[in-house]
Amino acid sequence: MNRRLVMLLTGSLLFWVPLAFFSPSVDAFLLPKDLLGLVVGSVLAVLCAFQWPGAFRQAWVRVLLLFMAWMVVDGAAVGYSSLAVGREAVHFILWLGAAAGCLLLGEGEGTLEKMTAFALAAGSFMALHGLLQALGLHEAAWTTRFEGRAFSTLGNPDYLGGYFAALLPLAWVMTLRAKSHAGWWTFRVATMLLFVGLLVTRVRGSFLALGVAGLFLLAALVSPWGRGLWRANKGFVLATLAVALVGAGAFWFRHGGLSAFSLEQASFQQRLDTYRIAWTMVKDHPWCGVGLGHFALDFPLYQAKPWPQGGHPYIYSSHVHNEFLRFWAEGGTIGLVLFVLVLLYYVRGMVRTVNDPGTAESERTLLVGMGAGMAGLLGQSLTNFPLQVAPTAILFGFFLAGPFVLRRKAPEGTGDPKGGAAPVVVLALFFILGAWASREMAASIALRDTLGEAGLGHGDLAIRYGQRTVSLSSADPKAWSALGRAYRSAGQGDGALVAFQKAVALDPNDVEDRALMAQLLLDSGHPGDAVKFGREALAIAPNDLGALWTLAVSQFQSGDIQGAVGSFTTYASDSPSEYQPYLNLGVCYMRLGQREKAREAWEKAKALNPADPQADLYLKSLNQKTKSKVFHREEAKGRKGT
């Protein structure tokens, strides 16, 4: 086994993956850092299997593998998209690869210190870049609702905040245990950068996660585990505590105390709503869940169930924002129990290692730092999804291996690196996964170009990119959906319908594309066919008001006036402050010969929007005893969301 190769591969996970490419996140497509992590993590796991098969006989590794196997096999059995299962399983490879790399190096404290240096170097660079973004020296990729916040290379302040919350307590402990003056200053600078970087992300969930890590550190400093750190660094610890208190006080006054974490906050409400939806999935599929990666696919079907009809507007989310609840929803109770077992074996390994008389004091203090990092990461997982983001998923695997690396100083049964099957298997793995990763990356770029050009109105160019996307990823419903939008932007309705139909065939819970098909058919003069897709969309998401409006207009134009009355009435009850449905209800009632009901509807519209002249025109025509044949189609076509 070539130790330099293993060090390079493991270091690339902890250092290069967080920095790989500065492109923003593309929904549902693997990024370069994920692809690099997949290749490297797989190679490290295979090397570990060949060079140290004894590692896979350890109880904690078996539990970890059992959890991963359950999630993948269960997802393939109960889910309908193997693509979704495969993409989510990538993060398990990152966990396993990071742990396998540390186990292969197998030199106790020295291994963990080197790996920690890699991780903190990457985190410090990201913090510095995020600070430059927050200062406006490097334009962030997103601006909506995120002005002045740090994104760095992860494309989202939530992702970056969670990464800092996991690394900051580790950097602080490394400062306390530094053996030289230069090392002390190096780790102190890293700690300051990570702290400032965390502040400029302004992610409240990460502040809470840091609080969880802080409580772990306080408990460790008064216990035999970290009592030596306290005695040797009382001044620095007290200064840190003072800074934390001042920072907490400033945050308290700046954001209104505990109201910053009030459940009335919009972001908290959104998470609570998502939790309710995930819990509904759990109740429907208590043991096996909906399948790995299928939370996002099944979300449209479930997002209205916790509320009565019209009690909640249509929403969409691809993440639960709570890793424990996600494993419960996707892997069922069995998946959640196995994940908790993984954490319990980790805790047991920590306790056994620090209580082992053969464990040196410096090794105990290193585990305190890694334990605090794990506490921060798990704290972040209560309000976000760090185990699905490549850099933080790798940190999870690194922290997980920590106590077991110290207990097993060196792997046994190491084979000859120049002979045997290992080199052949590793080389084949590089080529196979590398080719697949390149294809996925090309599909990701093509999808981004398709949506971008379609949004700019460059229809022909968007179609060309869209065709490239589906040729590279024909099993992905998002690829076909993007192609449909490209055809739509070019005014080619027939091509758009074919692409959208392929998308909904791959994703039976696709609401948006069904609503777009209904609108396309309505615009092209086929209201009867539009009714079909409008009803399909509402069967999945009965609270999608955009689809409901299109259905109502389609029913009116196809001659189903009574059906249109029902749809417009439902729309009006779900949106009591909007006046347009009452205008159209009045026209429907006139078609049915119900003049008094028409008057009531138009008067309601006038009361809701006195400045709109259309209601006055309708009422005048009614008073003049003339039959109105005008239908308020302008509002129907112009409504947002259709």
KATAGI-V885928 format. One record per residue. RES is the residue in three letters. SS is DSSP state (A for helix, B for strand, O for the rest). PHI is phi in whole degrees, 0 to 359 (none if undefined). PSI is psi in whole degrees, -180 to 180 (* if undefined). Layout:
res=[RES,RES]
ss=[SS,SS]
phi=[PHI,PHI]
psi=[PSI,PSI]
//
This chain:
res=[MET,ASN,ARG,ARG,LEU,VAL,MET,LEU,LEU,THR,GLY,SER,LEU,LEU,PHE,TRP,VAL,PRO,LEU,ALA,PHE,PHE,SER,PRO,SER,VAL,ASP,ALA,PHE,LEU,LEU,PRO,LYS,ASP,LEU,LEU,GLY,LEU,VAL,VAL,GLY,SER,VAL,LEU,ALA,VAL,LEU,CYS,ALA,PHE,GLN,TRP,PRO,GLY,ALA,PHE,ARG,GLN,ALA,TRP,VAL,ARG,VAL,LEU,LEU,LEU,PHE,MET,ALA,TRP,MET,VAL,VAL,ASP,GLY,ALA,ALA,VAL,GLY,TYR,SER,SER,LEU,ALA,VAL,GLY,ARG,GLU,ALA,VAL,HIS,PHE,ILE,LEU,TRP,LEU,GLY,ALA,ALA,ALA,GLY,CYS,LEU,LEU,LEU,GLY,GLU,GLY,GLU,GLY,THR,LEU,GLU,LYS,MET,THR,ALA,PHE,ALA,LEU,ALA,ALA,GLY,SER,PHE,MET,ALA,LEU,HIS,GLY,LEU,LEU,GLN,ALA,LEU,GLY,LEU,HIS,GLU,ALA,ALA,TRP,THR,THR,ARG,PHE,GLU,GLY,ARG,ALA,PHE,SER,THR,LEU,GLY,ASN,PRO,ASP,TYR,LEU,GLY,GLY,TYR,PHE,ALA,ALA,LEU,LEU,PRO,LEU,ALA,TRP,VAL,MET,THR,LEU,ARG,ALA,LYS,SER,HIS,ALA,GLY,TRP,TRP,THR,PHE,ARG,VAL,ALA,THR,MET,LEU,LEU,PHE,VAL,GLY,LEU,LEU,VAL,THR,ARG,VAL,ARG,GLY,SER,PHE,LEU,ALA,LEU,GLY,VAL,ALA,GLY,LEU,PHE,LEU,LEU,ALA,ALA,LEU,VAL,SER,PRO,TRP,GLY,ARG,GLY,LEU,TRP,ARG,ALA,ASN,LYS,GLY,PHE,VAL,LEU,ALA,THR,LEU,ALA,VAL,ALA,LEU,VAL,GLY,ALA,GLY,ALA,PHE,TRP,PHE,ARG,HIS,GLY,GLY,LEU,SER,ALA,PHE,SER,LEU,GLU,GLN,ALA,SER,PHE,GLN,GLN,ARG,LEU,ASP,THR,TYR,ARG,ILE,ALA,TRP,THR,MET,VAL,LYS,ASP,HIS,PRO,TRP,CYS,GLY,VAL,GLY,LEU,GLY,HIS,PHE,ALA,LEU,ASP,PHE,PRO,LEU,TYR,GLN,ALA,LYS,PRO,TRP,PRO,GLN,GLY,GLY,HIS,PRO,TYR,ILE,TYR,SER,SER,HIS,VAL,HIS,ASN,GLU,PHE,LEU,ARG,PHE,TRP,ALA,GLU,GLY,GLY,THR,ILE,GLY,LEU,VAL,LEU,PHE,VAL,LEU,VAL,LEU,LEU,TYR,TYR,VAL,ARG,GLY,MET,VAL,ARG,THR,VAL,ASN,ASP,PRO,GLY,THR,ALA,GLU,SER,GLU,ARG,THR,LEU,LEU,VAL,GLY,MET,GLY,ALA,GLY,MET,ALA,GLY,LEU,LEU,GLY,GLN,SER,LEU,THR,ASN,PHE,PRO,LEU,GLN,VAL,ALA,PRO,THR,ALA,ILE,LEU,PHE,GLY,PHE,PHE,LEU,ALA,GLY,PRO,PHE,VAL,LEU,ARG,ARG,LYS,ALA,PRO,GLU,GLY,THR,GLY,ASP,PRO,LYS,GLY,GLY,ALA,ALA,PRO,VAL,VAL,VAL,LEU,ALA,LEU,PHE,PHE,ILE,LEU,GLY,ALA,TRP,ALA,SER,ARG,GLU,MET,ALA,ALA,SER,ILE,ALA,LEU,ARG,ASP,THR,LEU,GLY,GLU,ALA,GLY,LEU,GLY,HIS,GLY,ASP,LEU,ALA,ILE,ARG,TYR,GLY,GLN,ARG,THR,VAL,SER,LEU,SER,SER,ALA,ASP,PRO,LYS,ALA,TRP,SER,ALA,LEU,GLY,ARG,ALA,TYR,ARG,SER,ALA,GLY,GLN,GLY,ASP,GLY,ALA,LEU,VAL,ALA,PHE,GLN,LYS,ALA,VAL,ALA,LEU,ASP,PRO,ASN,ASP,VAL,GLU,ASP,ARG,ALA,LEU,MET,ALA,GLN,LEU,LEU,LEU,ASP,SER,GLY,HIS,PRO,GLY,ASP,ALA,VAL,LYS,PHE,GLY,ARG,GLU,ALA,LEU,ALA,ILE,ALA,PRO,ASN,ASP,LEU,GLY,ALA,LEU,TRP,THR,LEU,ALA,VAL,SER,GLN,PHE,GLN,SER,GLY,ASP,ILE,GLN,GLY,ALA,VAL,GLY,SER,PHE,THR,THR,TYR,ALA,SER,ASP,SER,PRO,SER,GLU,TYR,GLN,PRO,TYR,LEU,ASN,LEU,GLY,VAL,CYS,TYR,MET,ARG,LEU,GLY,GLN,ARG,GLU,LYS,ALA,ARG,GLU,ALA,TRP,GLU,LYS,ALA,LYS,ALA,LEU,ASN,PRO,ALA,ASP,PRO,GLN,ALA,ASP,LEU,TYR,LEU,LYS,SER,LEU,ASN,GLN,LYS,THR,LYS,SER,LYS,VAL,PHE,HIS,ARG,GLU,GLU,ALA,LYS,GLY,ARG,LYS,GLY,THR]
ss=[O,O,A,A,A,A,A,A,A,A,A,A,A,A,A,A,A,A,A,O,O,O,O,O,O,O,O,O,O,O,O,A,A,A,A,A,A,A,A,A,A,A,A,A,A,A,A,A,A,A,A,O,A,A,A,A,A,O,A,A,A,A,A,A,A,A,A,A,A,A,A,A,A,A,A,A,A,A,O,O,O,A,A,A,A,A,A,A,A,A,A,A,A,A,A,A,A,A,A,A,A,A,A,A,A,O,O,O,A,A,A,A,A,A,A,A,A,A,A,A,A,A,A,A,A,A,A,A,A,A,A,A,A,A,O,O,O,O,O,O,O,O,O,O,O,O,O,O,O,O,O,A,A,A,O,O,A,A,A,A,A,A,A,A,A,A,A,A,A,A,A,A,A,A,A,A,O,O,O,O,A,A,A,A,A,A,A,A,A,A,A,A,A,A,A,A,A,A,A,A,A,O,O,A,A,A,A,A,A,A,A,A,A,A,A,A,A,A,A,A,A,O,O,O,O,O,A,A,A,A,A,A,O,A,A,A,A,A,A,A,A,A,A,A,A,A,A,A,A,A,A,A,A,A,O,O,A,A,A,A,A,O,O,O,O,A,A,A,A,A,A,A,A,A,A,A,A,A,A,A,A,A,A,A,O,O,O,O,O,O,O,O,O,O,A,A,A,A,A,A,A,A,O,O,O,O,O,O,O,O,O,O,O,O,O,O,O,O,O,O,O,O,A,A,A,A,A,A,A,A,A,A,A,A,A,A,A,A,A,A,A,A,A,A,A,A,A,A,A,A,A,A,A,A,A,O,O,O,O,O,A,A,A,A,A,A,A,A,A,A,A,A,A,A,A,A,A,A,A,A,O,O,O,O,O,A,A,A,O,A,A,A,A,A,A,A,A,A,A,A,A,A,A,A,A,A,A,O,O,O,O,O,O,O,O,O,O,O,O,O,O,A,A,A,A,A,A,A,A,A,A,A,A,A,A,A,A,A,A,A,A,A,A,A,A,A,A,A,A,A,A,A,A,A,A,O,O,O,A,A,A,A,A,A,A,A,A,A,A,A,A,A,O,O,O,O,A,A,A,A,A,A,A,A,A,A,A,A,A,O,O,O,A,A,A,A,A,A,A,A,A,A,A,A,A,A,O,O,O,O,A,A,A,A,A,A,A,A,A,A,A,A,A,O,O,O,A,A,A,A,A,A,A,A,A,A,A,A,A,A,O,O,O,O,A,A,A,A,A,A,A,A,A,A,A,A,A,O,O,O,A,A,A,A,A,A,A,A,A,A,A,A,A,A,O,O,O,O,O,A,A,A,A,A,A,A,A,A,A,A,A,O,O,O,A,A,A,A,A,A,A,A,A,A,A,A,A,A,O,O,O,O,A,A,A,A,A,A,A,A,A,A,A,O,O,O,O,O,O,O,O,O,A,A,A,A,A,A,O,O,O,O]
phi=[none,274,296,295,297,296,298,296,293,294,298,294,296,279,249,284,302,295,259,296,64,255,284,289,291,244,302,73,247,290,266,305,294,293,293,299,298,298,297,294,299,295,297,296,296,293,300,296,296,280,272,217,300,297,299,277,262,284,299,293,291,295,295,299,294,296,300,298,297,299,298,287,294,298,298,291,279,261,270,238,236,293,296,296,297,297,290,287,293,304,292,294,297,295,302,294,296,297,294,296,299,294,293,294,293,50,243,62,300,299,299,295,294,296,295,297,298,302,296,290,296,297,298,295,296,296,296,295,294,297,295,297,295,296,277,85,277,218,295,285,290,246,235,299,64,234,301,72,250,272,245,52,271,268,79,200,298,296,297,293,299,295,294,292,297,278,272,300,296,294,298,295,292,298,295,296,261,300,266,223,297,297,296,300,292,298,290,292,298,299,297,296,297,296,294,295,299,295,297,283,288,55,263,295,297,288,297,296,297,296,297,298,296,296,296,299,294,299,295,291,291,263,257,301,300,237,297,295,298,296,295,275,223,303,298,293,296,294,296,297,298,296,298,297,293,297,297,295,295,297,296,301,287,289,246,79,66,292,297,296,248,294,292,280,299,300,294,292,298,298,293,298,298,296,298,298,292,297,295,297,299,299,295,283,227,292,261,252,71,267,111,304,80,263,301,295,289,270,302,303,289,258,294,259,294,290,238,291,307,78,278,205,289,296,227,216,213,259,224,281,65,196,295,295,292,295,297,292,291,270,253,72,299,296,297,295,298,295,294,297,298,302,292,294,295,296,298,299,297,298,297,296,291,289,270,289,301,279,279,288,299,295,290,298,293,296,294,300,296,292,295,294,297,296,299,297,294,290,297,295,290,282,236,214,223,294,281,250,249,308,297,284,296,294,300,300,296,296,298,299,280,312,296,278,295,289,282,243,293,208,293,257,71,294,271,280,293,266,229,83,273,304,300,294,297,297,296,297,297,302,293,294,293,297,295,296,297,296,295,296,293,298,295,298,294,296,297,299,294,299,294,295,292,295,296,277,85,270,300,297,293,297,298,298,292,295,296,295,297,289,290,272,217,289,268,261,298,294,295,292,297,296,296,300,293,294,299,296,293,271,77,259,296,296,297,296,297,298,293,295,296,293,296,286,292,280,231,296,258,283,278,300,288,295,295,293,296,299,294,299,293,295,293,269,86,235,296,297,291,296,301,301,287,296,293,298,298,286,294,276,232,295,259,278,292,297,294,295,296,300,298,299,296,296,297,296,290,273,95,272,293,297,297,296,301,298,291,294,294,298,299,296,291,279,229,294,266,266,261,300,298,289,300,287,299,300,296,299,296,296,297,272,79,256,294,292,294,296,300,300,294,289,294,296,297,295,293,284,215,298,280,279,281,296,298,298,297,297,294,297,296,290,293,276,59,253,274,283,246,272,245,283,280,300,294,298,283,268,291,293,99,259]
psi=[128,108,-35,-39,-45,-41,-42,-45,-47,-41,-34,-34,-46,-25,-53,-37,-46,-22,-11,113,143,21,145,167,140,120,127,3,143,139,167,-40,-36,-42,-44,-44,-38,-48,-51,-44,-40,-43,-43,-40,-41,-43,-41,-40,-37,-44,-25,68,-22,-24,-33,0,-3,144,-43,-35,-39,-40,-41,-46,-36,-42,-48,-45,-42,-46,-41,-50,-43,-42,-40,-30,-44,-18,177,-1,105,-27,-44,-41,-46,-41,-36,-32,-19,-39,-30,-37,-36,-43,-53,-40,-44,-43,-42,-40,-44,-40,-37,-40,-41,39,34,-131,-40,-41,-50,-37,-41,-45,-37,-40,-43,-50,-43,-32,-45,-45,-39,-40,-44,-39,-41,-44,-40,-38,-41,-38,-43,-30,-3,9,-15,118,130,156,-35,151,-28,118,4,24,137,16,156,135,-36,-143,-3,-8,3,132,-29,-44,-47,-41,-41,-36,-43,-37,-28,-34,-31,-49,-33,-44,-38,-44,-38,-32,-44,-35,10,138,-10,161,-43,-41,-39,-46,-38,-49,-31,-42,-43,-41,-44,-43,-44,-38,-47,-40,-40,-40,-43,-13,-28,40,108,-33,-34,-33,-42,-40,-40,-35,-39,-45,-38,-41,-39,-43,-41,-42,-38,-37,-25,0,167,-22,-48,15,-33,-37,-42,-45,-37,-14,38,-46,-46,-39,-44,-38,-41,-43,-39,-43,-42,-41,-42,-44,-41,-39,-42,-42,-39,-50,-34,-35,14,36,-139,-11,-22,-24,20,147,-10,-13,143,-44,-36,-41,-41,-41,-42,-39,-43,-38,-41,-39,-44,-38,-35,-40,-43,-44,-34,-30,71,-31,-44,-9,-171,-8,141,129,-2,-1,-47,-37,-36,-7,-45,-35,-30,-16,-16,-12,-37,-8,155,166,126,3,-9,135,160,131,167,140,142,0,149,-26,30,111,-36,-45,-33,-47,-33,-45,-39,-36,1,-175,-34,-44,-42,-44,-42,-38,-42,-37,-39,-45,-38,-39,-35,-46,-42,-41,-39,-49,-45,-39,-47,-25,-6,125,-23,-7,125,159,-41,-33,-38,-45,-33,-40,-32,-45,-44,-36,-38,-39,-42,-39,-43,-41,-44,-33,-41,-32,-12,-23,-2,-159,60,-24,-1,6,130,-54,-41,-30,-39,-40,-38,-46,-38,-49,-39,-37,-17,-61,-27,-28,-40,-32,-28,101,-36,142,146,160,29,129,179,121,-17,-5,178,-172,-15,-50,-39,-46,-44,-43,-44,-40,-41,-48,-45,-53,-35,-42,-44,-42,-40,-40,-43,-39,-41,-40,-39,-45,-43,-40,-44,-43,-38,-52,-38,-48,-36,-41,-31,-6,12,76,-49,-42,-38,-40,-42,-44,-37,-41,-36,-38,-49,-26,-29,-28,66,-17,3,117,-29,-31,-46,-36,-41,-40,-40,-41,-33,-47,-40,-40,-25,1,18,84,-38,-45,-38,-41,-42,-44,-43,-38,-37,-38,-45,-23,-36,-29,93,-14,20,104,-46,-43,-31,-42,-37,-38,-42,-43,-40,-46,-36,-45,-29,7,28,65,-30,-43,-33,-34,-40,-50,-31,-42,-38,-43,-43,-24,-31,-48,86,-12,13,98,-29,-46,-36,-41,-46,-41,-45,-46,-42,-40,-42,-47,-25,-1,1,75,-40,-40,-39,-38,-45,-43,-44,-35,-43,-43,-44,-39,-32,-21,73,-15,-3,141,-22,-42,-30,-34,-47,-31,-40,-43,-41,-44,-36,-39,-31,-1,18,80,-38,-39,-35,-43,-46,-41,-44,-35,-36,-42,-42,-37,-35,-31,82,-21,-14,126,-15,-40,-41,-42,-43,-44,-37,-44,-32,-42,-29,4,36,146,119,132,11,133,137,71,-24,-45,-37,-43,-27,0,136,139,-7,*]
//
